[in-house]
């Protein structure tokens, strides 16, 4: 797993990237427990059963949207920007890769036709005008 830290505040995690080949254990947590979006990669080498359950209602407060991309097929280029909007990293992501975007900025460029990915964000979503700005 690759952790991308801010250059201007090295205590701030900007993003994590995991490749399918990095998933070697039962659970790889991509998110620190303090982040709004929680992402884990799971590898089940044995047949297991997760007991039926539901999550309790809890009041939670967020002050930013965090995002996860899971590449199903094809390839994309992610550009990751620091807290001051300066480019930190460009990374090509392929089928089976996952990136979690905690803070800073980002852009996406599709590199292959017929690319398929999941995009997951915490909500609620208040629309483009209220939720994001170009850098």
Backbone as CSV, one residue per row, in Angstrom:
resi,resn,N_x,N_y,N_z,CA_x,CA_y,CA_z,C_x,C_y,C_z
1,UNK,0.841,-1.171,0.000,0.000,0.000,0.000,0.895,1.246,0.000
2,UNK,0.511,2.215,-0.786,1.259,3.463,-0.910,0.473,4.571,-0.202
3,UNK,1.137,5.274,0.709,0.521,6.403,1.397,1.097,7.701,0.836
4,UNK,0.230,8.630,0.455,0.655,9.926,-0.072,0.379,10.963,1.002
5,UNK,1.464,11.569,1.515,1.363,12.585,2.555,1.534,13.973,1.952
6,UNK,0.941,14.951,2.592,1.098,16.335,2.180,2.557,16.755,2.315
7,UNK,3.046,17.549,1.365,4.402,18.101,1.469,4.418,19.314,2.395
8,UNK,3.288,20.006,2.493,3.274,21.225,3.322,2.863,20.949,4.765
9,UNK,2.218,19.808,5.010,1.861,19.383,6.360,1.972,17.865,6.396
10,UNK,3.153,17.365,6.747,3.445,15.938,6.638,2.647,15.067,7.602
11,UNK,1.853,15.680,8.480,0.952,14.921,9.344,-0.367,14.607,8.651
12,UNK,-0.606,15.197,7.477,-1.881,15.035,6.775,-1.753,13.997,5.667
13,UNK,-2.583,12.971,5.762,-2.653,11.941,4.739,-3.561,12.437,3.620
14,UNK,-3.030,12.497,2.407,-3.796,12.961,1.254,-4.533,11.791,0.614
15,UNK,-3.842,10.660,0.456,-4.416,9.544,-0.291,-3.689,8.249,0.048
16,UNK,-4.358,7.119,-0.202,-3.702,5.815,-0.186,-4.061,5.091,-1.482
17,UNK,-3.119,4.292,-1.952,-3.325,3.494,-3.160,-2.942,2.056,-2.830
18,UNK,-3.784,1.132,-3.250,-3.452,-0.274,-3.083,-3.649,-0.981,-4.416
19,UNK,-2.697,-1.808,-4.752,-2.759,-2.645,-5.950,-3.314,-4.009,-5.545
20,UNK,-3.972,-4.657,-6.474,-4.522,-5.990,-6.191,-3.425,-6.905,-5.645
21,UNK,-2.224,-6.787,-6.178,-1.111,-7.648,-5.747,-0.638,-7.338,-4.320
22,UNK,-1.008,-6.168,-3.782,-0.636,-5.793,-2.411,-1.507,-6.465,-1.356
23,UNK,-2.623,-7.023,-1.775,-3.580,-7.579,-0.825,-3.147,-8.997,-0.494
24,UNK,-2.361,-9.110,0.562,-1.773,-10.398,0.908,-2.332,-10.970,2.197
25,UNK,-2.943,-10.152,3.014,-3.476,-10.618,4.283,-4.990,-10.572,4.303
26,UNK,-5.549,-11.059,5.391,-6.994,-11.126,5.559,-7.635,-9.746,5.442
27,UNK,-6.970,-8.713,5.954,-7.528,-7.364,5.926,-6.404,-6.340,5.843
28,UNK,-6.524,-5.448,4.872,-5.603,-4.317,4.728,-6.445,-3.051,4.850
29,UNK,-6.285,-2.308,5.932,-7.048,-1.067,6.111,-6.381,0.048,5.332
30,UNK,-7.129,0.649,4.425,-6.625,1.749,3.613,-6.891,3.098,4.266
31,UNK,-7.758,3.121,5.255,-8.147,4.359,5.936,-7.769,4.292,7.407
32,UNK,-7.140,5.349,7.928,-7.019,5.429,9.382,-8.425,5.510,10.003
33,UNK,-8.567,5.043,11.204,-9.883,5.006,11.857,-10.508,6.384,12.010
34,UNK,-9.714,7.440,11.975,-10.227,8.800,12.181,-10.833,9.415,10.919
35,UNK,-10.676,8.790,9.764,-11.182,9.367,8.513,-12.671,9.094,8.334
36,UNK,-13.326,9.952,7.552,-14.766,9.844,7.336,-15.123,8.629,6.495
37,UNK,-14.299,8.328,5.508,-14.563,7.170,4.663,-13.641,6.044,5.106
38,UNK,-14.206,4.882,5.298,-13.454,3.735,5.778,-13.399,2.685,4.676
39,UNK,-12.185,2.335,4.255,-11.990,1.388,3.165,-10.989,0.331,3.615
40,UNK,-11.324,-0.911,3.359,-10.433,-2.039,3.635,-10.415,-2.954,2.422
41,UNK,-9.284,-3.581,2.204,-9.166,-4.631,1.191,-9.166,-5.953,1.942
42,UNK,-9.911,-6.916,1.430,-10.038,-8.194,2.123,-9.638,-9.330,1.194
43,UNK,-8.862,-10.260,1.719,-8.492,-11.459,0.977,-8.931,-12.667,1.809
44,UNK,-9.809,-13.452,1.230,-10.353,-14.607,1.940,-9.700,-15.874,1.393
45,UNK,-8.699,-16.358,2.105,-8.016,-17.576,1.694,-8.767,-18.820,2.157
46,UNK,-9.615,-18.660,3.133,-10.429,-19.758,3.663,-11.895,-19.399,3.474
47,UNK,-12.733,-20.403,3.498,-14.173,-20.165,3.476,-14.582,-19.651,4.851
48,UNK,-15.177,-18.481,4.887,-15.608,-17.911,6.163,-17.048,-17.441,6.011
49,UNK,-17.636,-17.107,7.127,-18.975,-16.537,7.134,-18.958,-15.341,8.074
50,UNK,-19.404,-14.199,7.572,-19.575,-13.026,8.415,-21.006,-13.080,8.930
51,UNK,-21.162,-13.082,10.221,-22.488,-13.206,10.828,-23.393,-12.051,10.395
52,UNK,-24.679,-12.342,10.294,-25.663,-11.314,9.960,-25.583,-10.195,10.994
53,UNK,-25.585,-8.967,10.501,-25.482,-7.841,11.423,-26.001,-6.581,10.753
54,UNK,-26.153,-5.534,11.526,-26.444,-4.207,11.006,-25.667,-3.214,11.855
55,UNK,-25.521,-2.028,11.319,-24.750,-1.011,12.017,-25.685,-0.094,12.792
56,UNK,-25.230,0.317,13.947,-26.032,1.158,14.826,-26.109,2.581,14.297
57,UNK,-27.202,3.237,14.582,-27.357,4.638,14.229,-26.471,5.457,15.176
58,UNK,-25.593,6.253,14.571,-24.690,7.114,15.331,-24.681,8.486,14.686
59,UNK,-24.667,9.523,15.482,-24.497,10.862,14.933,-23.035,11.028,14.555
60,UNK,-22.803,11.448,13.307,-21.448,11.656,12.807,-21.404,13.023,12.156
61,UNK,-20.288,13.672,12.277,-20.129,14.991,11.671,-18.953,14.957,10.722
62,UNK,-19.159,15.422,9.482,-18.088,15.496,8.510,-17.959,16.925,8.016
63,UNK,-16.758,17.276,7.599,-16.559,18.628,7.062,-15.940,18.606,5.667
64,UNK,-15.855,17.402,5.060,-15.331,17.311,3.699,-15.833,16.028,3.057
65,UNK,-15.813,16.035,1.745,-16.146,14.829,0.999,-14.862,14.057,0.741
66,UNK,-14.882,12.780,1.023,-13.777,11.890,0.710,-14.267,10.900,-0.330
67,UNK,-13.339,10.351,-1.097,-13.734,9.609,-2.285,-12.848,8.374,-2.451
68,UNK,-13.434,7.314,-2.998,-12.705,6.088,-3.303,-13.013,5.678,-4.731
69,UNK,-11.975,5.312,-5.484,-12.142,4.772,-6.831,-11.635,3.337,-6.821
70,UNK,-12.432,2.435,-7.353,-12.043,1.035,-7.494,-12.110,0.713,-8.983
71,UNK,-10.968,0.421,-9.572,-10.907,0.166,-11.006,-11.295,-1.286,-11.253
72,UNK,-12.365,-1.479,-11.993,-12.882,-2.810,-12.303,-12.244,-3.330,-13.588
73,UNK,-12.150,-2.453,-14.578,-11.629,-2.833,-15.895,-11.015,-1.599,-16.533
74,UNK,-9.892,-1.763,-17.226,-9.276,-0.656,-17.938,-8.237,0.061,-17.105
75,UNK,-8.090,1.365,-17.374,-7.047,2.138,-16.702,-7.424,3.607,-16.641
76,UNK,-6.980,4.268,-15.577,-7.145,5.715,-15.410,-5.849,6.300,-14.882
77,UNK,-5.666,7.580,-15.126,-4.560,8.331,-14.522,-5.170,9.234,-13.460
78,UNK,-4.673,9.111,-12.238,-5.086,9.982,-11.147,-3.999,11.022,-10.920
79,UNK,-4.390,12.278,-10.845,-3.486,13.334,-10.410,-3.929,13.736,-9.015
80,UNK,-2.977,13.778,-8.088,-3.248,14.062,-6.693,-2.614,15.405,-6.351
81,UNK,-3.408,16.305,-5.765,-2.953,17.651,-5.442,-2.893,17.831,-3.923
82,UNK,-1.916,18.597,-3.475,-1.674,18.856,-2.057,-2.703,19.848,-1.510
83,UNK,-2.588,20.137,-0.233,-3.494,21.070,0.439,-3.444,22.466,-0.171
84,UNK,-2.310,22.834,-0.787,-2.157,24.147,-1.421,-2.418,24.088,-2.928
85,UNK,-3.048,23.023,-3.400,-3.429,22.819,-4.801,-2.251,22.540,-5.736
86,UNK,-1.069,22.269,-5.200,0.090,21.926,-6.014,0.095,20.426,-6.297
87,UNK,0.492,20.057,-7.509,0.516,18.654,-7.898,1.509,17.876,-7.040
88,UNK,1.044,16.796,-6.437,1.893,15.911,-5.627,2.342,14.684,-6.399
89,UNK,1.433,14.121,-7.211,1.694,12.811,-7.780,0.752,12.541,-8.942
90,UNK,1.266,11.847,-9.946,0.436,11.267,-10.994,0.615,9.762,-10.898
91,UNK,-0.488,9.026,-10.944,-0.422,7.578,-10.773,-1.414,6.917,-11.716
92,UNK,-0.939,5.949,-12.515,-1.829,5.163,-13.354,-2.402,4.027,-12.511
93,UNK,-3.699,3.821,-12.636,-4.402,2.782,-11.892,-5.037,1.813,-12.881
94,UNK,-4.964,0.542,-12.557,-5.421,-0.510,-13.465,-6.437,-1.407,-12.765
95,UNK,-7.004,-2.322,-13.526,-8.004,-3.253,-13.011,-7.541,-3.875,-11.691
96,UNK,-8.389,-3.774,-10.686,-8.070,-4.315,-9.362,-7.447,-3.313,-8.420
97,UNK,-7.051,-2.129,-8.910,-6.453,-1.100,-8.058,-7.533,-0.267,-7.378
98,UNK,-7.161,0.328,-6.247,-8.071,1.174,-5.484,-7.294,2.377,-4.957
99,UNK,-7.913,3.548,-5.028,-7.335,4.757,-4.457,-8.377,5.382,-3.540
100,UNK,-7.927,5.834,-2.366,-8.787,6.534,-1.420,-8.261,7.956,-1.313
101,UNK,-9.137,8.920,-1.529,-8.783,10.342,-1.553,-9.371,11.013,-0.314
102,UNK,-8.496,11.384,0.629,-8.954,11.920,1.908,-9.073,13.442,1.908
103,UNK,-8.106,14.116,1.319,-8.077,15.593,1.321,-7.195,16.050,0.179
104,UNK,-7.085,17.348,-0.030,-6.375,17.856,-1.194,-7.293,17.774,-2.393
105,UNK,-6.726,17.794,-3.583,-7.523,17.734,-4.805,-7.126,16.556,-5.662
106,UNK,-7.881,16.349,-6.719,-7.595,15.226,-7.609,-8.239,15.464,-8.966
107,UNK,-7.712,14.768,-9.961,-8.344,14.728,-11.275,-8.225,13.310,-11.803
108,UNK,-9.034,13.022,-12.814,-9.103,11.683,-13.377,-9.043,11.793,-14.885
109,UNK,-8.205,10.960,-15.504,-8.148,10.858,-16.951,-8.282,9.381,-17.324
110,UNK,-9.263,9.059,-18.138,-9.463,7.684,-18.573,-8.430,7.372,-19.658
111,UNK,-7.687,6.270,-19.479,-6.598,5.902,-20.380,-6.978,4.819,-21.379
112,UNK,-8.019,4.061,-21.113,-8.443,2.982,-22.001,-9.948,3.057,-22.212
113,UNK,-10.369,2.821,-23.460,-11.795,2.742,-23.748,-12.423,1.616,-22.937
114,UNK,-13.689,1.788,-22.643,-14.469,0.787,-21.903,-13.960,0.563,-20.483
115,UNK,-13.322,1.571,-19.913,-12.901,1.494,-18.519,-14.143,1.528,-17.634
116,UNK,-14.127,0.695,-16.606,-15.218,0.644,-15.634,-14.611,0.809,-14.251
117,UNK,-15.222,1.671,-13.433,-14.761,1.852,-12.063,-15.944,2.151,-11.164
118,UNK,-15.773,1.843,-9.892,-16.713,2.284,-8.869,-16.158,3.559,-8.258
119,UNK,-17.037,4.498,-7.979,-16.692,5.724,-7.254,-17.590,5.777,-6.033
120,UNK,-16.981,5.884,-4.861,-17.730,5.888,-3.607,-17.348,7.140,-2.833
121,UNK,-18.363,7.861,-2.328,-18.135,9.074,-1.535,-19.020,9.030,-0.303
122,UNK,-18.584,9.717,0.737,-19.488,9.917,1.862,-20.492,11.012,1.478
123,UNK,-21.624,10.991,2.061,-22.676,11.950,1.722,-23.186,12.629,2.977
124,UNK,-24.242,13.367,2.858,-25.058,13.535,1.652,-24.375,14.456,0.634
125,UNK,-24.850,14.374,-0.607,-24.316,15.178,-1.701,-25.247,16.371,-1.933
126,UNK,-24.684,17.566,-1.940,-25.469,18.792,-2.061,-25.345,19.446,-3.438
127,UNK,-24.846,18.706,-4.425,-24.737,19.227,-5.776,-23.383,19.856,-6.069
128,UNK,-23.070,19.913,-7.359,-21.764,20.385,-7.837,-21.436,21.796,-7.337
129,UNK,-22.399,22.698,-7.375,-22.126,24.093,-6.981,-21.773,24.228,-5.508
130,UNK,-22.305,23.344,-4.665,-22.068,23.434,-3.233,-20.937,22.530,-2.749
131,UNK,-20.531,21.580,-3.587,-19.645,20.528,-3.092,-18.198,20.609,-3.595
132,UNK,-17.956,21.310,-4.709,-16.575,21.306,-5.205,-16.245,22.592,-5.959
133,UNK,-14.943,22.814,-6.104,-14.434,23.947,-6.848,-13.236,23.479,-7.666
134,UNK,-13.046,24.066,-8.836,-11.908,23.693,-9.675,-10.620,24.322,-9.137
135,UNK,-9.507,23.598,-9.342,-8.201,24.131,-8.945,-7.300,24.231,-10.171
